[in-house]
Structure formats: C-alpha cells, structure tokens
Amino acid sequence: MDGREVVLFCANDYLGLADHPEVISRAAEAAQSSGFGAGSAPLISGHTQYHEKLREELAGFKSAESSLLFGSGYSANTGIIPALAGKDDVIFSDRLNHASIIDGCRLSGAKINIYGHNDHVQLKKLLSEKSRGENRLIVTEAVFSMDGDIAPLPEIIHAANTYGARLYIDEAHSTGVLGETGRGIFEHFKISPEHDVIQMGTLGKALGSYGAFAAGNTEYMELLINTVRTFIFSTALPPSVCAAALAALEILRHEPERLARLHENARMLRDGLKKIGCTITGGGTPIIPVIVGAAEEAVRLSDALSASGFYAPAIRPPSVPEGECRIRFTVSAAHAPSDIDALLEAMKKL
Ligand SMILES: Cc1ncc(COP(=O)(O)O)c(C=O)c1O
C-alpha cells in the first residue's frame, strides 16, 4: 500500500486460493485453449465445456440436482429473488441481509417483511400472521458478511416447513468455509438440503475465482434459466474463471488441511482479541468484527493499524448500522500464526 508492505486482514480469500499456482495455471490453460472472454450470454454461445463441468461439480458439491452460474453474487441475488417472488407474494428477509439481497427483494415488487437478525421466533410469528394463499419466500445469508455469525438454519427450516415457505440462502461466506469439507451451512448443521431450498454461493470468496451460482432441484434451475434476467441478458463468465473455480474445488477436496488451518487461525485471532478486551461479534467463522462505535473512532483505529503494517478498513454505514462502525477482520488459511500474533500485538498497543 503506497509503497509499503502490509498484511491483509480484510479479504474474503478465506482459503488463500486466489493466488494458488494450480488455480492460476488452470485459468491460464483455459484462456489459451478457449480464449479469454465468453463472447456472449450463456443461452447464445457463451456456455462452454468449462461452464458445464463447473455446473456439474457445484451441483454435487452442494448435494443438489442441478446448478446455474451467474456473473456475480450481486447479479445472482438481484436476478433470482425477483424470479422467485412477485408482487402478489411475500418475502421474509433478515434485517442484516446484504445489499444485493435487499435490492433483489425490492426489485421483486413483493411485500417485504423484515425480521430481527437471526430472530427465528419473530420469523415464525410473521409467517403465522400472513394468509396461507400467498407464495412465501424466506431469504437469509448463511454467514452474515459484516457480523460473521451463522443463521439458525434448523429453526429457519422448521419455520419454512411449518408455514409452507420456500428458502433462499446466500452462502457467499459459507461456501468453502463451513462444514467438515467446506460445503456450507447444510453440512455445518448436518442437514440435507430439502426440495424447497435454493442455495446461492459465490466463486469470488473462498473459491478464489469470480462469479456465483445457484444450486437446487432441476425444476427450480429450469425456472431460473428461463426467467432470471441477470442470467439471460448478461455475458457468461470467462471460461478461465470457471477453470479457476474447478481447480479451487479440487484443491478443497485434496487439501483438507487448508480448511483446518483457516479455522485454527480464526480461533487464534478471536481468542486473542477477546483476551485484549475487544468487543467482537459472530462466532465460528473467519469473519471477526471488532465493534468500535463511532465512524471517526473506527477510521482512527484502521489508520493506526495501517501505520503498524496491517490493512483492515473501517466499515461504516450504509454497510453497517449507525453507531456500530467496526473493523471487520477476516482471516485466511494463508496467514501464518506469526501474522496473527503480530496483529494481536499491534491491537494490544492500540
Ligand atoms: C452475503 C453476500 N452476498 C452477495 C455478495 C455479492 O457477491 P459478489 O461479490 O460475487 O457480487 C456479497 C459480497 O460481495 C456478500 O457478502
């Protein structure tokens, strides 16, 4: 940064795969053989063997019948949610859902009921108050991007089943992170994804590539192929981006020690920050936010960290509520224990 070396503690490259030699070389080979750009939308000619293979792998990875690729997580959320709910329907959305989910809900034209963060009791209450005739959709993140906590999936599924709602779950920060083999929140809770669930995930975070996907039953994927405007009217991902994601999935399978290192690093930073007396949120994930409060204070801490050789910017509204400004630390399997020790030493001084 500005000619200085700093250690990054804020990226979402949780497994350290973005610069893995195998990911890079597989992307380069694909670009050599198929060109860089896909050249058109998937339904025209943009869908190559790399896209098809990645779709197959992702469906298997998420224990789903089928999957579909999207240009980004933002475009997946803003495209899929309006395809699942329309103006006569009702969406139940967590208060802390990501901006792309909020925009997707707004674009749908559906009635939006916001429930308290991870408050499944309120979710059930809201579901019970609505008439049964409406098509209902529950939308939540699996791991909340700014708080690092995990959605109470068993309770949410119970609510969905009790009141006949479908579930759309954004696994941007849980794909490659949660569960014994990194498959996400369903593996974490040891639940198999049910028929009425659509799992969305991103390729640009733990999988070190770019883009996003949805996984679910064949019927839903057919519906999405035929109705999601951000899928139909947008250029397909570059083949090399798919090749990079395929390489990342293979590495995740063959190098389970990466996932173990990620969680060990997260535990080390979390325990260390607690010992110093920091107020942190979340738990059990590599997103470890230190709540500072006022925006100026958060910026002052971030600047001081940067001067000490660590980069983690202050997160302020509209990304987080007023008065809850924070430094959102994230750890990666690529951090050495000495990096974490050094950060803790700096935080202690500051
Ligand atoms: C929860 C969540 N969903 C969706 C997105 C958007 O994904 P993408 O960066 O691939 O557009 C992000 C962040 O980038 C996110 O944190």
The ligand as an SDF file (V2000), in Angstrom:
LIG
                    3D

 16 16  0  0  0  0  0  0  0  0999 V2000
  -23.6130  -12.0240    1.5500 C   0  0  0  0  0  0  0  0  0  0  0  0
  -23.1560  -11.5570    0.2050 C   0  0  0  0  0  0  0  0  0  0  0  0
  -23.9160  -11.8250   -0.8700 N   0  0  0  0  0  0  0  0  0  0  0  0
  -23.5470  -11.4180   -2.0960 C   0  0  0  0  0  0  0  0  0  0  0  0
  -22.3850  -10.7210   -2.3050 C   0  0  0  0  0  0  0  0  0  0  0  0
  -22.0310  -10.2910   -3.6790 C   0  0  0  0  0  0  0  0  0  0  0  0
  -21.1700  -11.2180   -4.2730 O   0  0  0  0  0  0  0  0  0  0  0  0
  -20.2090  -10.7580   -5.4570 P   0  0  0  0  0  0  0  0  0  0  0  0
  -19.0580  -10.0560   -4.8320 O   0  0  0  0  0  0  0  0  0  0  0  0
  -19.8260  -12.0250   -6.1560 O   0  0  0  0  0  0  0  0  0  0  0  0
  -21.0180   -9.8390   -6.3340 O   0  0  0  0  0  0  0  0  0  0  0  0
  -21.5540  -10.4250   -1.1910 C   0  0  0  0  0  0  0  0  0  0  0  0
  -20.2920   -9.6880   -1.2770 C   0  0  0  0  0  0  0  0  0  0  0  0
  -19.6390   -9.4080   -2.1140 O   0  0  0  0  0  0  0  0  0  0  0  0
  -21.9580  -10.8420    0.0860 C   0  0  0  0  0  0  0  0  0  0  0  0
  -21.2170  -10.5630    1.1600 O   0  0  0  0  0  0  0  0  0  0  0  0
  1  2  1  0
  2  3  1  0
  2 15  2  0
  3  4  2  0
  4  5  1  0
  5  6  1  0
  5 12  2  0
  6  7  1  0
  7  8  1  0
  8  9  2  0
  8 10  1  0
  8 11  1  0
 12 13  1  0
 12 15  1  0
 13 14  2  0
 15 16  1  0
M  END
$$$$
